[in-house]
Amino acid sequence: MSTPSGGAAAAPRIPESRVPEAVHRRRWAILGVLMFSLLIVVLDNSILNVAVKTIAAPEPTGIGATQSELEWAINSYTLVFAGLLFTSGLLGDRIGRKKVLLFGIAVFGLGSALAALSGSPAELIGYRALMGFGAAFVMPATLAVLMNVFEREEQPKAIGIWAGSVGLGIAIGPITGGLLLEHFWWGSIFLVNVPVAVVALIAMVLLVPDSKDPRPGRLDPLGVVLSIVGLVLLVYGIIRGGELADFTGASVLAPLLGGVAVLALFVWHEKRSSHPAIDISYFRKPAFAAAVASIALVFFALMGVTFFSAFYLQSVRGYSALQSGLLILPLAAAQMIFAPRARLVVDRFGARAVCTVGMLLVAAGLAAFALFGADTPVWVLCLVFFVQGTGMAHIMPPVTVAVMQALPREKAGSGSAINNTFRQVGGALGIAVLGSVLSATYRGGIEGHLGAVPAGARDAAGESIEATLGVAEKMGPAGRPLISSAYDAFLDAMHVTALGSAAVALIGAVVVALFLPGRPEPRKLAGSEEAPEPATAARA
């Protein structure tokens, strides 16, 4: 946007809008469609979080997935998603964001239908990867379209509402998942995505305008391949280390070091490519780098806790999937309430102060899990979830605005891809790293109590709390002491993992406190006081 010009006798010049009037008039309806499209992506992950216990159960209730397979059911989606975000953002800028959105939702719906019919953990992991392929073309395109239908001064408000829709997905997902699991088989949690995808496709065709970069760059297939290979190797090594409770073996170190080497090669390639998947020069701006780093750190901390909290609520506390979903409502409600209003707090105190406090709230909520026991009052759980949601609501909108407004409107797809890539990679690594910490600590705590378990079943019994409880149930009365030992070992492991998560959130607080911009100086017009919002005056 151009700045107003003026002199002693010149009136402020209002810049002409770059959004067509017909699009501007229906911008809020378009935002509703974008939120609905985003909802199916968020909804799926939040539903899956409450279904992990059911999927881990033996057939016919579930498919007998191990903790490692459950992590891969989540990470296969996230890694494909994160790996393709670069390409999908560039492709949307090149051929049109609406086309990319329609393609992504169609693939996501197909993957959901196939995942619902999975007959084994391997099939579920594969179809979840297909869903991630479709989702990679949805999430960045929704934010890119938003940036092209709203003027700059309305973008923070629109992004806040967009971020609030994530809270809506968090609220609807667990409750919907709980209801489905109480009345239908586990595959219904994926099948429910299909009608939602159909409605989203119809609404998109009717309302969403197309937009693209008039000067697009070429795609970078080598960069995409390097990013996918590097991330898969790195996360596989971390998960394998958690399974073995040993990070020194060749089967762990080889993928870990290989992943680091490939990712280093990816960065080297991107710096030298004439058409990089991600422009590394963006990260030379401290505010931009701090914003994307804070996104990765907060999701690293939060996704790991979300993963183990499902086992805490259902396996240790004995809540059903529906009850677990209802307990997460305060987190979702806080996001829905505060995210659309975060811009008002940022206007008053600045992004640095608001995001730092938000990070500290998230860290406090995560650290509180280290104090939870088997009989912690429900109201305490609800309060902690509300605090976490409040913190998230004051982090995501400001940092997303910082990322998106740092780039030209024509590069909105690339900016959205960067934003969502760091979010998803942070979440994937959080589940892998913190899941490995949880698994290794649990195995160390339960091994001394497996003496009564048949020798052939001891390794499997020590892998996760669900596996231990399954073996204890088969042992009948002789397995009762093992149940209480499993609860104690899991709580100890959860406490260690929660403190690790809180430490990561504190690192995020330091990053934003040091590098995000503070409260902006009021904009001045020549010969006048504070400048009015330019585009606001241009609209009736």
N, C-alpha and C positions, 0 to 999 in steps of 0.2 A: 504494500500500500504506500502511496506517496505521502509525504508529509505536507501539512498546510504551508503555503507560502504567504508572505505578507510583509508589509512595511508599516510606516506610520499611518498611511491613509488606506492601506489595503485591507479588505475584509478577508477573513479566513476562507480558503478555497476548500470546498468539500470534494474529496476524490470520488470519481465515478465508480460505481459498483462494478465488480467483475463477475458477479453472479447474475445470470439472466433473470428478468423479473418474474417470468412464469415459474421458474424453479424456486426463486426466493419465496413466493407466495405459499408454496406447498412444502417448505423446508421442514416443518415440524412433523408433517405426515411422513416425509421421507425418513426422518430420524426414527420414527416409530417402526418403519419397515426394517431399517438397519439394526435396531435394537432386537427386533424379533428374529432376524437372521443370526445375530450374535448369540441370542438366547439358546439356540439349539446346540451351539458349540459348548457354551458354559454349562448348560443343563446336563449334557451327557457326562461331563467329568464329575459334576457334583453328585449325580445319580450313582455313578460308579463307586464313589467314595463310601457310600453306605451299603453297597452291595458286595464289597470285597469278602466279607465273612461268609455270605451265602455262596458266592462263586468258589470259595475255598472248601466248602463242604463236599463230601463225597456224593456221587450220583445216587439217586436221581435229584436230590435237592440242588446240588451244584455240579461242578465238573472236576472237583478235587484239585484245584490249582494250588501250587505251593506258594510261599511268600515271594520267592524269586519270580515265579510265573505271574503273580499278581503285579509285581513291580514292572515286569515287562509288558503286561497288558496295558499299563498306564504309559510306560516309557516308549513303547513302540509307536503309539499315537503321537506322543510329544516330540520324539526325535524326528520322525518323518515330517511332522508339522513344522518344527523349528528349522530343519534342513531345507525345506522347500519355500519358506517364507521369503527368502531373498528373491528367488525366481518369480514367485507369484506376485510380489510387489512390483517388480520390474515389468512383468507381463501385463499386469493391470495398467500400469502407466503407458505401456506400448500399444495394446490392442483395445483397451477399454475396461474400466473397472466393473461396469455392469455385467459384461460378458463373463468376466472372471468370477463374479459373485454367483451367477446362475450356474456356471459349470461346477463350482465348489460345492454348492448346496446339493446339486443333483448327485454328485459322487458321495458326499457325506450321507445322504439318504440311502443310497445303495449299500454303502459299507455298513450302515446301521442294521439294515434288514439282514445282511449276511451274518453279522456278529450275533444277532439274536438266535440264529440257527446253528451256532458253533457247537461241535460235538466234542471238542477237546480244548485244553488250554492253548495248544499250538495254533489251532484254527482261530481262536479268539484273538490271540496276539496278531496274527496276520490280518484279520479283518479290522482290528483296531488301527493297524497301520494304514489300511485303505481309508478309514474314517479320518485319520490324521492328514492324509493326502488331500482329501476334500476340504477339510477345515483350514488347511494352509492357504486356500484360495478365498476363504470367507472372511476371516477376522481382519487381515490387513486391508481388504477392499472396503469393508464397512467404514473404517476410520478414514480411508482415503476419500471415499465419497462424501463423508461428513465435512471434511476440510474444503471440499469443492462446492458445497451447497450453502455454507454459512460464511458470512463475512467475518473478518478477523476478530472484531470486537465481540461477536457472538460465539466464537469458537470455544472459549473456556466454559461457557454455560452448557453448550451442546456436548462437549467432551465430558463434563461432569455428569450429565444425564446418561450419556453413553456408558460411563464407568458405573453409574448406579444400576444399570441394567445387569451388570455382573452380579450385584447383590441380589437382584430379583432372581437370577438363575440359581444362585447359591440357596435361596429360600425355597424355590419351587422344586429344585432337583431332589434334595434328600426326602422331602415330603412325598413327592411323586414316586420316587424310588421305593420308599417304605410302603406306600399304598399298593404299588404294583407287586412288590415281593410278598405282601401278605395275601394277595388274591390270585397271583399268576406265577408262572415259572420265571427263573432269573433272566431269561432272554427278553422278557417284556420291557426291561429297562432300556434296551436298545431299539426295540420295535416301535416304541412310543415316538422316536425321532422322525419316523417316516411321514405321518400326517402333518407334523409341524413343518417339515421340509417342503411338503407340497403346498401348504398355505403360503410359506415364505416365497416360494417360486412365483406363485400367482401374483402376490402383492408387489413383488419386485418388477415383474414385467409391466405392470400397470402404472407404477408410481416413480420408480427410481430412474433418474436421467443417467446417460452414459457420459463419461469424461475420460480424457487421457492426456498424456504429455505430448505437445506438438513436436517436441524434439527428443524422442526416446533414444536411449542407448541400446546396445546389443545385450543379449543374455550372456551369462557366464556359467556354462555347464560345468566347467572344471572346478570353479569355486563351490558350486553346489555339491558336487561329488565329494570334494575334500571335506566340506563341513559335515556332511552326513557320516562319512567314514570315521572322521576324527571323533565325533560325539558318540557314535555307537561303540567304538573301541574303548573310549574313556569310561563311559557309564557301565559297559559290560564288565570292565575290570573292577570297578567299585562294587558292583552287585556281587560279582564272583568272590571278592574279598570278604564281603559280609556273609556269604553262604559258608565259606570255609573258616570264618573267624581268624583269618590269617592273610595279611597283605604282603607277605614276603615271598610267596611261592611263584614259580615261573608262570603258571596259568593266570595269575593276577597281574604280575608286573609287566608281562609282555603286552597285553592289551592296554594297560594304563600308560606305559611309556610310548607305545605305538600311537595311542590317541593324542597324547601331548605333542608328539612329533608331527603328526598329520595336521593338527590344528595350527601349529607354528608354521607349517608349509602353507596352509590356507591364508594366514595373515600375510606372509611374504608374497604370495601370489596376488592377493588383493591390492597390495601397495604398488605393484608393478603393472597390473593389468590396465589396459586402456578402456575397458568396459567392466569394472569390478561389480560383483554382486552387492557388495557393501562398500561405500566410499569411506575409507579409513580416515580421510581428512576431516570428516565431521567430528571425530573424537579429539581433535586438537582444541576444540572449544570446551573449557572446563565445565560449564553449565550443562552442555549436551552430554558429555561423558559421565558426569555425576548423575544425571537423570537416568540414563540407561543402566548405570551400575546399581542405582538404588532399586530400580525395577527388578533386576536380577537377584539382588540380595534379599529383598523382602519376600519374593516368591520362593527363593531357596529355603528360607526359614519357614514360611507358612505352609508350603506344600508338604514338606516332610512331616510337620505336626498334623496336618489334615489326614495324612495316610495312617499314622499310628493312633490318632484319636478315635478312628472308627473301631479299631480293635479294643481300645480302652472302654469305649461306651458299650460295645456289644458283647465282647468276650469277658471282660472283667466285671463291668457293672450289670450286665445281663439285660440291657435295653434291646428292644426290637429295632429293626431297620427304620421303621416309622418313628418310633420314639427318639432315636438318634437324630433323625432329620429334624424333628421338632426342636431338639435342644440346640441345633445350629441356627435356628431362626434369629436369635438376638444378633449374631454376627451379620447375617444378611440384612436385617432391619437397620442396623447402624449404617451399613453402606448405602442403603436406599435413602435413608434420611439425610446423611451428611455429604455424600459425594456430589449431588447436584448443587450444594451450597458451598462447596469448598472454595470456589472462586472468590466468594465474598470475604472469607477469612484471609485468603492470599492477598486480596486487594488492600486489606488493612494492615497485615503483619509481614507480608512478603513470603515467597515460596520457601526460603531457607528456614525460617522459624517454624512455619506450618509443617513442613515435611520432617524436620528434626523432631518435633513433638510427636508427630504421627509415628515415626520410627520407634521412639521411646515407648509409646503406648503398645505397639506391636511387641516389642521386646519384653515389656512387663507382662503382657498376656501370655507369651510363650514361657517365660520363666515361672509363671504361676502353675504350669503343668508339673513342675518339679515338686510341688507341694500336694498334688492330688493323691488321694488314696482310694481304696475300694469303697469307702463310704462318705466321700466328700459331698456335702449338701448340693442339691440340684441348683439352688439359686446362685451358688458360687460359680458353678460351671457356666450358667447363663450370663453372669456378670463378666466373667473372663472373656467369653465369646463376644459380648457387646463391646468391650474395650478393644479387642482385636479388630473388630469391624470398624470402629470409630477411627482407629489409627490408619487402617487401609484406606478409608474414605478420604483422609487428608493427605495421602501420599500419591495415589494413582492419578487423580485428575491433574494436579499441578505438574507432576513429572511428565505426563503424557503431553500436556500443553507445551512444556519446555522442549520436548523432542520434536513435536510436529511443527511448531512455529519457528523452529530454527532452520527449516528447509523451505524452499520455494513451493508454492501451491502445486506446481506441475510435478514435483517429486513427492507428492503425498503418499503414493504407494510405497516408495522406498523408505520414507520416514516411518510409516506404519509397520513395514516389515522389520525395521530395526527395533522399534518399540516392542513388538510382539515376539520377536526372536529372543531377545534378552529375557523377556518374561517367561517364555516357555522353556528356554534352556536352563534358566535359574530354577524353575520348578522341577524339571527333570533331574537336574543334579541334586536338588534338595531331597527328592524322593530316594534317589540312589544312595547318596552319601548318608543321609540321616537314617534311611531304611537299613543300610549296612551297619551303621552304629547300633541301631536297635537290635538287629539280628545277632550281631557279634556279642553284644552285652547280654542279651537274653540267653544265648547259648552258653556263655560262660557262667551265668547264674543258675541255670537249670541242670547242667551236666552232673553235678554232685548229687542230684536227687533222682537220677534215672536208674539206680541200681536194681530196682524191682522190675524194670521193664525188660522184656525178652531181648537178648543181645542183638538179634537181627533187626529190631525196631528202634534201637536207641538213637541212631543217627537221624532218622526221620522225626522221632519224637522231640528232638532238641532243636529242630529248625525254626519253629514258631510256636506261639501260644496255642494257635488252633490245632497244630499237629500234636502238641502235648496233651491237650484236652481230649482230642480224638482217641489217642492211645489210652488215656486214663479211663475214658468211658467204656472202652472194650474190656478193660481189666476188672470192671465191676467194683465191688466194695474195696478191693485191694488198691484201686487207683485213686481213692479219695484223698489220701495224703499228697499225691502228686498234683492234684488240682490246686490245693492251697499253695504249694510250692511254685506252680506255674504262675499264679496270680502275683506272688511276691517277686518272682524273677522278672515278670513283665513290667511291674511297677518300677522296679529299680532301673530297668533298661529305659523305660519311658522318661524317668527323671533325668538320666544322663543325656538322652537325646534332646529333651526340652531345654536343658541348659546350653547345649550346643547350638540349638536354634536361636535362643535368646542372644547368644554371643554374636551370631551372624547378623541379627537385626541391629545390635549395637554398633557393629562395624558400618552398617548402612547409615545409622544416625550420624556417625562421624563424617562419612563421605558427604552427605548432604549439608551438614553444618559447615564444612570447609569450602565446598565448591559450588553449591547452588547460589543463585543471585539472591540478594536481600530485597528489601522493600524498594520498588522502583521510584525514581524521582518523578514528581508530577511533571507532565509534559506542558510546556509553555508555548504560547503564541506570541509573536512579536507585537508589542504594544498592548498586550492583554494579560489576564490572569490565566489560570489553568485552562488548558485546551479542552473543548468539548469533545465527546466521542464523535469522530468524523462520520462514520457510516451510519450511526444512529440517526443523525439529523437528515441524512439523505433518504430515509425511509419514512413513510407515513405510518 
